[in-house]
Amino acid sequence: MRLVEVEHVIALVRQRGLARILVELADRIEEDYLRWGEFDKSPRYAAHSPHGVIELMPIADCERFGCKYVNGHPANQAKGLQTVIGFGVLADVGTGYPLMIAEMTLMTALRTAAMSALAARHLARPGARTMAIIGLGAQSEFQAVAFEALLGISELRVFDVDPAATAKFLVNMRDSGLHIVATDTAGEAVEGVDIVTTVTADKRSATVLSDNMIGSGIHINAVGGDCPGKTELQAAILDRARVFVEFEPQTRIEGEIQQMSADFPVTELWQVIAGEAPGRQHADDITLFDSVGFAIEDFSALSYLFDATTDAALHREIDLLVRPADPRDLYGMLQRQLEPEPAIAA
Ligand SMILES: NC(=O)c1ccc[n+]([C@@H]2O[C@H](COP(=O)([O-])OP(=O)(O)OC[C@H]3O[C@@H](n4cnc5c(N)ncnc54)[C@H](O)[C@@H]3O)[C@@H](O)[C@H]2O)c1
């Protein structure tokens, strides 16, 4: 069975380049969204605590099963730990045998950014060139690179409540070629932009964006509100916006729309991608991708990784699965392994 570790994902990025991987991942996610009906879908399992959430995100089509373990612990960062850490498994539906275990922390940042940019490609005004990013933590640079690669965003206006996060972002992006302006408030960051990405981490109903900051025609990519009691937008913005979600039953629990009534109108994004529902209808529409992260995106990422890491330098074979000569003789296999080594004659 294949193990794809952090070093292997880094080697893959070195080989292919980050922008190319983001584009390929977005294509893979789009292909999987187009076969929406083929997937066995459910909202994710979530174990909540005062510290954060631990989630399992299973999904299957008729050939493969994928599942990601992932957390969300906003206070981790102050302890020198990641807010979001994960790993995943891909299995063969025909036998139930796992095919691969893979790191899914870098891959989550990659697939989230690819998904965000894919949604914006379908929803933002054509010709969008400027984006604000609010929240400059682990996910932020991946968002910037994905929006440049998939939409041609060339100017960023960025804000974080922590100046150290802003400084880190500016250093990491200094050779990107993007024109970047750091601002003192979220309000200043969103002034005049085509797209706003909110990607903050705070375990509460925050108001990262208030209604008066949002002008007509803007596309909002709301990434950080992804858990009950953890939102980023003032509800009045949602009243003015056309709202697009990944999987409605999950987003009703976890997304920005948890603030709204159960019949608040939303459109599942796959319908827009498949041409079955309209996306943006007018240049002055406010469109909102209420992103929470859905299992299909991880399935796409795991399948992509499985196909991309066949080279021996990009994975390790591990001995996780038993192989008795007779499948029914599991006990005998164990007994034979326990037998004492024959004494070596002097
Ligand atoms: N929707 C998805 O698919 C998806 C996927 C991955 C992560 N996430 C979520 O995205 C968020 C960011 O994840 P991360 O790994 O980058 O976290 P992180 O802890 O590394 O960074 C979060 C940043 O937000 C900043 N911040 C907090 N409150 C703010 C505010 N009010 N205004 C401006 N900045 C603020 C913090 O200072 C920090 O720099 C988390 O909430 C995470 O759960 C969502």
Ligand as a Chemical Component Dictionary entry (heavy atoms), coordinates in Angstrom:
data_LIG
# 
_chem_comp.id                   LIG 
_chem_comp.type                 NON-POLYMER 
_chem_comp.pdbx_formal_charge   0 
_chem_comp.three_letter_code    LIG 
# 
loop_
_chem_comp_atom.comp_id 
_chem_comp_atom.atom_id 
_chem_comp_atom.alt_atom_id 
_chem_comp_atom.type_symbol 
_chem_comp_atom.charge 
_chem_comp_atom.model_Cartn_x 
_chem_comp_atom.model_Cartn_y 
_chem_comp_atom.model_Cartn_z 
_chem_comp_atom.pdbx_ordinal 
LIG N1  N1  N 0  -13.745 26.142 3.613  1  
LIG C1  C1  C 0  -12.737 25.299 3.537  2  
LIG O1  O1  O 0  -12.726 24.398 2.691  3  
LIG C2  C2  C 0  -11.580 25.474 4.479  4  
LIG C3  C3  C 0  -10.411 24.725 4.271  5  
LIG C4  C4  C 0  -9.312  24.968 5.083  6  
LIG C5  C5  C 0  -9.420  25.890 6.129  7  
LIG N2  N2  N 1  -10.591 26.549 6.327  8  
LIG C6  C6  C 0  -10.726 27.559 7.390  9  
LIG O2  O2  O 0  -9.972  28.682 6.971  10 
LIG C7  C7  C 0  -9.554  29.418 8.110  11 
LIG C8  C8  C 0  -8.095  29.774 7.999  12 
LIG O3  O3  O 0  -7.306  28.627 8.122  13 
LIG P1  P1  P 0  -5.725  28.771 8.311  14 
LIG O4  O4  O 0  -5.176  27.394 8.287  15 
LIG O5  O5  O -1 -5.200  29.795 7.364  16 
LIG O6  O6  O 0  -5.705  29.383 9.799  17 
LIG P2  P2  P 0  -4.519  30.192 10.519 18 
LIG O7  O7  O 0  -4.792  30.098 11.968 19 
LIG O8  O8  O 0  -3.206  29.764 9.992  20 
LIG O9  O9  O 0  -4.741  31.725 10.025 21 
LIG C9  C9  C 0  -5.884  32.467 10.369 22 
LIG C10 C10 C 0  -5.503  33.952 10.319 23 
LIG O10 O10 O 0  -6.710  34.728 10.518 24 
LIG C11 C11 C 0  -6.328  35.882 11.265 25 
LIG N3  N3  N 0  -7.550  36.484 11.810 26 
LIG C12 C12 C 0  -8.351  35.995 12.801 27 
LIG N4  N4  N 0  -9.405  36.834 12.971 28 
LIG C13 C13 C 0  -9.273  37.833 12.070 29 
LIG C14 C14 C 0  -10.064 38.977 11.736 30 
LIG N5  N5  N 0  -11.195 39.252 12.385 31 
LIG N6  N6  N 0  -9.633  39.794 10.737 32 
LIG C15 C15 C 0  -8.476  39.528 10.068 33 
LIG N7  N7  N 0  -7.685  38.456 10.339 34 
LIG C16 C16 C 0  -8.095  37.615 11.327 35 
LIG C17 C17 C 0  -5.344  35.350 12.279 36 
LIG O11 O11 O 0  -4.545  36.386 12.842 37 
LIG C18 C18 C 0  -4.519  34.365 11.414 38 
LIG O12 O12 O 0  -3.385  34.989 10.846 39 
LIG C19 C19 C 0  -9.892  28.557 9.310  40 
LIG O13 O13 O 0  -11.062 29.074 9.910  41 
LIG C20 C20 C 0  -10.137 27.182 8.725  42 
LIG O14 O14 O 0  -11.009 26.419 9.507  43 
LIG C21 C21 C 0  -11.668 26.361 5.523  44 
# 
loop_
_chem_comp_bond.comp_id 
_chem_comp_bond.atom_id_1 
_chem_comp_bond.atom_id_2 
_chem_comp_bond.value_order 
_chem_comp_bond.pdbx_ordinal 
LIG N1  C1  SING 1  
LIG C1  O1  DOUB 2  
LIG C1  C2  SING 3  
LIG C2  C3  SING 4  
LIG C2  C21 DOUB 5  
LIG C3  C4  DOUB 6  
LIG C4  C5  SING 7  
LIG C5  N2  DOUB 8  
LIG N2  C6  SING 9  
LIG N2  C21 SING 10 
LIG C6  O2  SING 11 
LIG C6  C20 SING 12 
LIG O2  C7  SING 13 
LIG C7  C8  SING 14 
LIG C7  C19 SING 15 
LIG C8  O3  SING 16 
LIG O3  P1  SING 17 
LIG P1  O4  DOUB 18 
LIG P1  O5  SING 19 
LIG P1  O6  SING 20 
LIG O6  P2  SING 21 
LIG P2  O7  DOUB 22 
LIG P2  O8  SING 23 
LIG P2  O9  SING 24 
LIG O9  C9  SING 25 
LIG C9  C10 SING 26 
LIG C10 O10 SING 27 
LIG C10 C18 SING 28 
LIG O10 C11 SING 29 
LIG C11 N3  SING 30 
LIG C11 C17 SING 31 
LIG N3  C12 SING 32 
LIG N3  C16 SING 33 
LIG C12 N4  DOUB 34 
LIG N4  C13 SING 35 
LIG C13 C14 SING 36 
LIG C13 C16 DOUB 37 
LIG C14 N5  SING 38 
LIG C14 N6  DOUB 39 
LIG N6  C15 SING 40 
LIG C15 N7  DOUB 41 
LIG N7  C16 SING 42 
LIG C17 O11 SING 43 
LIG C17 C18 SING 44 
LIG C18 O12 SING 45 
LIG C19 O13 SING 46 
LIG C19 C20 SING 47 
LIG C20 O14 SING 48 
# 
